[in-house]
């Protein structure tokens, strides 16, 4: 029973974190997934999140087998 957690691009580099698996029983929302892996580190204000390849909010629920992905803010023009 696991949640697959992925970090992308500059977010991955800045936080010095690699993809992880988290026991599904330890987190009920995306925010709890973040907290279990990064503790008190505040998520960037405009960070993007996806659950199973669908954009989501930090309060989105997570379940066993889900993939949670964290992306840095998108910039460009």
Residue frames as qw, qx, qy, qz and C-alpha x, y, z in Angstrom:
[[0.000, 0.889, 0.457, 0.000, 0.00, 0.00, 0.00],
 [0.469, -0.308, 0.074, 0.824, 1.97, 2.97, -1.27],
 [0.295, 0.924, 0.170, -0.174, 1.68, 6.43, -2.76],
 [0.714, 0.167, 0.205, 0.648, 4.26, 7.19, -5.44],
 [0.093, -0.934, -0.106, 0.327, 5.68, 10.71, -5.08],
 [0.678, 0.315, 0.233, 0.622, 7.61, 12.52, -7.82],
 [0.149, -0.837, -0.022, 0.525, 9.39, 15.87, -7.86],
 [0.686, 0.545, 0.316, 0.364, 10.27, 17.62, -11.12],
 [0.411, 0.740, 0.033, 0.531, 12.80, 20.07, -12.55],
 [0.167, 0.557, -0.372, 0.724, 14.09, 22.95, -10.41],
 [0.686, -0.533, 0.096, -0.486, 11.84, 21.95, -7.52],
 [0.978, -0.091, -0.144, 0.121, 13.62, 18.61, -7.31],
 [0.625, 0.374, -0.268, 0.631, 17.03, 20.28, -7.46],
 [0.124, -0.640, 0.214, -0.728, 16.26, 23.08, -5.01],
 [0.759, -0.478, 0.151, -0.417, 14.81, 20.73, -2.39],
 [0.145, 0.485, -0.860, 0.054, 17.45, 18.05, -3.05],
 [0.661, 0.001, 0.618, -0.425, 14.82, 15.35, -2.99],
 [0.127, 0.157, -0.869, -0.452, 14.29, 12.26, -5.13],
 [0.678, -0.173, -0.410, -0.585, 11.16, 10.35, -6.04],
 [0.138, -0.222, 0.836, -0.482, 9.82, 8.39, -3.11],
 [0.524, -0.338, -0.707, -0.335, 7.20, 5.91, -2.04],
 [0.229, -0.278, 0.480, -0.800, 5.14, 6.68, 1.02],
 [0.012, -0.250, -0.954, 0.166, 2.92, 4.32, 2.99],
 [0.201, -0.480, -0.514, -0.682, -0.68, 5.12, 2.02],
 [0.511, -0.639, -0.569, 0.083, -1.77, 4.95, 5.64],
 [0.473, -0.359, -0.218, 0.775, 0.43, 7.93, 6.57],
 [0.018, 0.221, -0.130, -0.966, -1.20, 10.60, 4.39],
 [0.346, 0.566, 0.727, -0.178, -4.78, 11.44, 3.43],
 [0.342, 0.913, 0.156, -0.157, -4.16, 14.59, 1.35],
 [0.667, 0.579, -0.083, 0.462, -1.51, 16.00, -0.97],
 [0.127, -0.841, 0.287, -0.440, -0.52, 18.48, 1.77],
 [0.794, -0.494, 0.336, -0.114, 0.11, 15.58, 4.15],
 [0.911, 0.264, 0.075, 0.308, 2.24, 13.84, 1.51],
 [0.332, 0.772, -0.198, 0.504, 4.36, 17.02, 1.24],
 [0.432, -0.751, 0.325, -0.379, 4.66, 17.29, 5.02],
 [0.947, -0.241, 0.210, 0.021, 5.63, 13.62, 5.50],
 [0.828, 0.331, 0.044, 0.450, 8.49, 13.98, 3.00],
 [0.386, 0.542, -0.088, 0.741, 9.65, 17.58, 3.55],
 [0.401, -0.389, -0.558, 0.614, 8.57, 18.34, 7.11],
 [0.057, -0.776, -0.333, 0.532, 8.20, 22.04, 7.84],
 [0.238, -0.125, 0.457, 0.848, 9.44, 23.16, 4.41],
 [0.419, 0.571, 0.309, -0.635, 6.76, 25.44, 2.99],
 [0.592, 0.395, 0.608, 0.351, 5.57, 24.54, -0.51],
 [0.159, -0.050, 0.255, 0.953, 6.19, 27.29, -3.09],
 [0.350, 0.394, 0.351, -0.774, 3.14, 29.54, -3.42],
 [0.636, 0.489, -0.153, -0.577, 2.56, 28.80, -7.10],
 [0.174, -0.273, 0.936, 0.135, 3.73, 25.18, -7.19],
 [0.711, 0.105, -0.355, -0.598, 1.71, 22.85, -9.41],
 [0.407, -0.187, 0.855, -0.262, 0.46, 19.49, -8.13],
 [0.658, 0.126, -0.497, -0.551, -0.99, 16.51, -9.94],
 [0.568, -0.153, 0.754, -0.292, -2.62, 13.34, -8.62],
 [0.629, 0.236, 0.729, 0.133, -2.62, 10.56, -11.19],
 [0.329, 0.116, 0.489, 0.799, -1.73, 13.06, -13.94],
 [0.079, -0.785, -0.499, -0.359, -4.68, 15.35, -13.14],
 [0.121, 0.441, -0.276, 0.845, -4.03, 18.81, -11.71],
 [0.565, -0.579, -0.585, 0.049, -5.02, 18.99, -8.05],
 [0.194, -0.825, 0.188, -0.497, -4.88, 21.21, -4.97],
 [0.140, 0.396, -0.782, 0.461, -2.97, 20.57, -1.76],
 [0.525, -0.105, 0.560, -0.632, -6.21, 19.51, -0.08],
 [0.746, 0.209, -0.454, -0.440, -6.92, 16.81, -2.70],
 [0.835, -0.332, 0.393, -0.194, -7.32, 13.32, -1.22],
 [0.342, 0.518, -0.770, -0.150, -4.79, 10.58, -1.96],
 [0.921, -0.144, 0.199, -0.303, -5.27, 6.83, -1.85],
 [0.677, -0.295, 0.636, 0.223, -3.26, 3.67, -2.13],
 [0.658, 0.293, 0.567, 0.399, -1.61, 3.37, -5.54],
 [0.241, 0.955, 0.167, -0.049, -1.89, 7.08, -6.41],
 [0.630, 0.145, 0.041, 0.761, 0.95, 9.03, -7.98],
 [0.129, -0.945, -0.192, 0.230, 1.46, 12.53, -6.59],
 [0.643, 0.292, 0.127, 0.697, 3.67, 14.86, -8.62],
 [0.210, -0.859, -0.137, 0.447, 5.05, 18.24, -7.59],
 [0.592, 0.509, 0.256, 0.571, 6.11, 20.71, -10.31],
 [0.291, -0.316, -0.124, 0.894, 7.87, 24.07, -10.01],
 [0.303, 0.740, 0.261, -0.542, 6.00, 27.19, -11.05],
 [0.624, 0.426, 0.479, 0.447, 5.72, 27.53, -14.81],
 [0.047, -0.782, 0.045, 0.620, 7.31, 30.65, -16.26],
 [0.447, 0.057, 0.622, 0.641, 8.06, 31.87, -19.71],
 [0.281, 0.635, 0.160, -0.701, 6.56, 33.86, -22.43]]
